Amino acid sequence: MKLTPGKLTPGKLTQGQLAEFDEQGYLFLPDCFSDEEVAVLRREAEAIYATDRQEVWRETSGAPRTAFAAHTYNEAFGILGAHPRLIEPVEQLFGEKLYMHQYKVNAKAAFDGEVWQWHQDYGTWARDDGMPEPRAMNIAVFLDEVMAINGPLMLIPKSHRHGTLAAGHDRQTTSYPLWTLDKETVTRLVEDGGVVAPTGKPGAVLMFHGNLVHGSAGNITPFPRKIVYLTLCAVSNHIRKPTRPDWIAHRDFTPIQAVPDDALLAYARSHRAAAE
């Protein structure tokens, strides 16, 4: 798997990184947030999963699967949702301001984390939310170590170049309905691009195109795997015909204003001091 070295500098992707994203459909940057920044997010995620909020979806086992819209009711995740290390590179790619289309804190619980079937995110955004074009993308932050054994996200490089593919609406396989691709389509795409599974320490960041095909296997290990996903959409590309609740597909198209780069660190330290 090709790794892009170094940190994600606010506002600046190199020409090499831009070319790699265009060719492969993703960028993986293994060293973007510090242990101190990630620790407070991990703690806040566990607290959210313990609640009975409607935004927290669970596996059939009862284990948490995802927590939607955490940036709207949790201060730490609100800061992350406006962090310049995440916002400014996507603004650079799209050439305009962004709004938050969706925000998820996905869990792959130890022993009980279920599969995410092969899919394209833009297929759902277009069909369920009325998003005009694939001018939105996910940028993910690892909160736990993502290993080859605990259900890492698998990507099919170059699959974004095939446009928006035909898909079926799977409401049976897991607790979360998804527009999924058939085996023949996935096989054809893999023959062209292969499969990669970015793994790394907490604090790593993964950016991938809205049409990049991806999925993940279940987790039967004792090692949980939590990842935060910001779905950032160009403001001009806002959704037109949403069918899902607004805590899943947001209706607030206000451009995101980035917070200071040290905002999450300041939050972590202030809350640590208060706890002490």
For each residue, the residues with C-beta under 8 A, 3 or more apart:
1: 28 196 197 198
2: 20 24 28 196
3: 28 30 198
4: 17 20 27 28 29
5: 30
6: 9 29 31
7: 29 31 32 85
8: 29 32 85 86 89 205
9: 6 12 85
10: 84 85 88 89 258 261
11: 84 88 89 91 92
12: 9 88 89 92
13: 17 18 21 27 89 92 93
14: 17 18
15: 18 19
16: 19 20
17: 4 13 14 20 21 27
18: 13 14 15 21 22 93
19: 15 16 22 23
20: 2 4 16 17 23 24 27
21: 13 17 18 24 25 26 27 93 207 209
22: 18 19
23: 19 20 158
24: 2 20 21 27 157 158
25: 21 155 157 158 159 160 161 208 209 211 212
26: 21 155 157 198 206 207 208 209 212
27: 4 13 17 20 21 24 206 207 208
28: 1 2 3 4 198 200 204 205 206 207
29: 4 6 7 8 32 204 205 206 207
30: 3 5 200 201 204
31: 6 7 201 203 204
32: 7 8 29 85 141 203 204 205
33: 37 38 85 141 202 203 205 264
34: 37 38 203 265
35: 38 39 202 203
36: 39 40 265 268 269
37: 33 34 40 41 203 264 265 268
38: 33 34 35 41 42 141 142 143 202 203
39: 35 36 42 43 268
40: 36 37 43 44 76 264 267 268 271 272
41: 37 38 44 45 76 77 80 141 143 228 264
42: 38 39 45 46 143 144 202 226
43: 39 40 46 47
44: 40 41 47 48 70 74 76 77
45: 41 42 48 49 67 70 105 107 143 226 228
46: 42 43 49 50
47: 43 44 50 51
48: 44 45 51 53 56 67 70 74 105
49: 45 46 56 64 67 107
50: 46 47
51: 47 48 56
52: 56
53: 48 56 67 73
54: 247
55: 67 68 69 70 73 247
56: 48 49 51 52 53 64 66 67 68
57: 64 65 66 67 68 175 176
58: 61 62 63 64 65 175
59: 62 63 64 65 109 112 113 114 174 175
60: 114 175
61: 58 109 112
62: 58 59
63: 58 59 107 109 112 113
64: 49 56 57 58 59 67 107 109
65: 57 58 59 106 107 109 113 114 174 175 176
66: 56 57 104 105 106 107 176
67: 45 48 49 53 55 56 57 64 70 104 105 107
68: 55 56 57 102 103 104 247 248
69: 55 72 73 103 247 248 250
70: 44 45 48 55 67 73 74 77 103 104 105 228
71: 74 77 78 80 81 100 103
72: 69 78 103 247
73: 53 55 69 70
74: 44 48 70 71 77 78
75: 78 79 267
76: 40 41 44 79 80 264 267 268
77: 41 44 70 71 74 80 81 103 105 228
78: 71 72 74 75 81 82
79: 75 76 82 83 259 263 264 267
80: 41 71 76 77 83 86 141 228 230 264
81: 71 77 78 100 103 230 256
82: 78 79 87 256 257 258 259
83: 79 80 86 87 258 259 261 263 264
84: 10 11 87 88 258 259 260 261
85: 7 8 9 10 32 33 88 89 205 261
86: 8 80 83 89 90 139 141 205 230 232
87: 82 83 84 90 91 98 232 256 258
88: 10 11 12 84 85 91 92 258
89: 8 10 11 12 13 85 86 92 93 139 207
90: 86 87 93 94 98 137 139 207 232
91: 11 87 88 94 95 96 97 98
92: 11 12 13 88 89 95
93: 13 18 21 89 90 137
94: 90 91 98 135 234
95: 91 92
96: 91 234 235 236
97: 91 234 235 255 256
98: 87 90 91 94 232 233 234 235 255 256
99: 232 233 235 238 250 252 253 254 255 256
100: 71 81 103 230 231 232 233 250 252 256
101: 125 129 131 136 231 232 233 239 249 250
102: 68 229 231 248 249 250
103: 68 69 70 71 72 77 81 100 228 229 230 231 250
104: 66 67 68 70 228 229 231
105: 45 48 66 67 70 77 143 226 227 228 229
106: 65 66 226 227 228 229
107: 45 49 63 64 65 66 67 113 224 225 226
108: 113 150 151 216 218 219 224 225 226 227
109: 59 61 63 64 65 112 113 219 224
110: 113 150 219 221 222 223 224
111: 219 220 221 222
112: 59 61 63 109 219
113: 59 63 65 107 108 109 110 150 151 218 219 224 225
114: 59 60 65 174 175 218
115: 173 174 215 216 217 218
116: 119 153 174 178 214 215 216
117: 170 173 174 178 180 181 215
118: 180 181 186 213 214 215
119: 116 123 124 167 178 179 180 181 213 214 215
120: 123 124 159 164 165 167 179 181 210 211 212 213 214
121: 124 125 136 138 210 211 214 231
122: 125 126 131 134 136 164 210 211
123: 119 120 126 127 164 165 167 179 211
124: 119 120 121 127 128 129 178 179
125: 101 121 122 128 129 131 134 136 210 231 233 239 249
126: 122 123 129 130 131 132 134 164
127: 123 124 167 179
128: 124 125 179 242 243 244 249
129: 101 124 125 126 239 241 242 243 244 249
130: 126 239 240 241 242 243
131: 101 122 125 126 134 136 233 237 238 239 240
132: 126 135 237 240
133: 237
134: 122 125 126 131 160 164 209 210 211
135: 94 132 210 233 234 236 237
136: 101 121 122 125 131 210 231 232 233 234 237
137: 90 93 207 208 209 210 231 232
138: 121 206 207 208 210 229 230 231 232
139: 86 89 90 205 206 207 229 230 232
140: 153 205 206 207 208 227 228 229 230
141: 32 33 38 41 80 86 203 204 205 227 228 230
142: 38 145 146 200 201 202 203 204 205 206 226 227
143: 38 41 42 45 105 202 226 227 228
144: 42 150 202 223 224 225 226 227
145: 142 150 199 200 201 202 223 225
146: 142 150 152 153 198 199 200 204 225 227
147: 150 152 199 223 225
148: 152 197 199
149: 221 223
150: 108 110 113 144 145 146 147 219 221 223 224 225
151: 108 113 216 217 218 219 225
152: 146 147 148 197 198 199 216 225
153: 116 140 146 197 198 206 214 215 216 227
154: 195 196 197 214 215 216 217
155: 25 26 159 195 196 197 198 208 212 213 214
156: 159 186 189 190 193 194 195 212 213 214
157: 24 25 26 193 194 196 212
158: 23 24 25 161 192 193
159: 25 120 155 156 162 189 192 193 211 212 213
160: 25 134 208 209 210 211 212 213
161: 25 158
162: 159 165 189 211
163: 211
164: 120 122 123 126 134 211
165: 120 123 162 181 185 213
166: 181 185
167: 119 120 123 127 179 180 181
168: 179 180 182
169: 177 178 179 180
170: 117 173 174 177 178 179 180
171: 177
172:
173: 115 117 170 178 180
174: 59 65 114 115 116 117 170 178
175: 57 58 59 60 65 114
176: 57 65 66
177: 169 170 171
178: 116 117 119 124 169 170 173 174
179: 119 120 123 124 127 128 167 168 169 170
180: 117 118 119 167 168 169 170 173
181: 117 118 119 120 165 166 167 185 186 213
182: 168 185 186
183: 186 187
184: 187 188
185: 165 166 181 182 188 189
186: 118 156 181 182 183 189 190 213
187: 183 184 190 191
188: 184 185 191 192
189: 156 159 162 185 186 192 193 213
190: 156 186 187 193 194 195
191: 187 188
192: 158 159 188 189
193: 156 157 158 159 189 190
194: 156 157 190
195: 154 155 156 190
196: 1 2 154 155 157
197: 1 148 152 153 154 155
198: 1 3 26 28 146 152 153 155 204 206
199: 145 146 147 148 152
200: 28 30 142 145 146 204
201: 30 31 142 145 204
202: 33 35 38 42 142 143 144 145
203: 31 32 33 34 35 37 38 141 142
204: 28 29 30 31 32 141 142 146 198 200 201
205: 8 28 29 32 33 85 86 139 140 141 142
206: 26 27 28 29 138 139 140 142 153 198
207: 21 26 27 28 29 89 90 137 138 139 140
208: 25 26 27 137 138 140 155 160 212 214
209: 21 25 26 134 137 160 212
210: 120 121 122 125 134 135 136 137 138 160
211: 25 120 121 122 123 134 159 160 162 163 164
212: 25 26 120 155 156 157 159 160 208 209
213: 118 119 120 155 156 159 160 165 181 186 189
214: 116 118 119 120 121 153 154 155 156 208
215: 115 116 117 118 119 153 154
216: 108 115 116 151 152 153 154
217: 115 151 154
218: 108 113 114 115 151
219: 108 109 110 111 112 113 150 151 223 224 225
220: 111
221: 110 111 149 150
222: 110 111
223: 110 144 145 147 149 150 219
224: 107 108 109 110 113 144 150 219
225: 107 108 113 144 145 146 147 150 151 152 219
226: 42 45 105 106 107 108 142 143 144
227: 105 106 108 140 141 142 143 144 146 153
228: 41 45 70 77 80 103 104 105 106 140 141 143
229: 102 103 104 105 106 138 139 140
230: 80 81 86 100 103 138 139 140 141
231: 100 101 102 103 104 121 125 136 137 138
232: 86 87 90 98 99 100 101 136 137 138 139 256
233: 98 99 100 101 125 131 135 136 237 238 239
234: 94 96 97 98 135 136 237
235: 96 97 98 99 238 253 255
236: 96 135
237: 131 132 133 135 136 233 234
238: 99 131 233 235 253
239: 101 125 129 130 131 233 242 249 251
240: 130 131 132
241: 129 130
242: 128 129 130 239 246 249 251
243: 128 129 130 249
244: 128 129 248 249
245: 248 249
246: 242 249 250 251
247: 54 55 68 69 72 250
248: 68 69 102 244 245
249: 101 102 125 128 129 239 242 243 244 245 246
250: 69 99 100 101 102 103 246 247
251: 239 242 246
252: 99 100
253: 99 235 238
254: 99
255: 97 98 99 235
256: 81 82 87 97 98 99 100 232
257: 82
258: 10 82 83 84 87 88
259: 79 82 83 84 263 264
260: 84 263 266
261: 10 83 84 85
262: 265 266
263: 79 83 259 260 266 267
264: 33 37 40 41 76 79 80 83 259 267 268
265: 34 36 37 262 268 269
266: 260 262 263 269 270
267: 40 75 76 79 263 264 270 271
268: 36 37 39 40 76 264 265 271 272
269: 36 265 266 272 273
270: 266 267 273 274
271: 40 267 268 274 275
272: 40 268 269 275 276
273: 269 270 276
274: 270 271
275: 271 272
276: 272 273
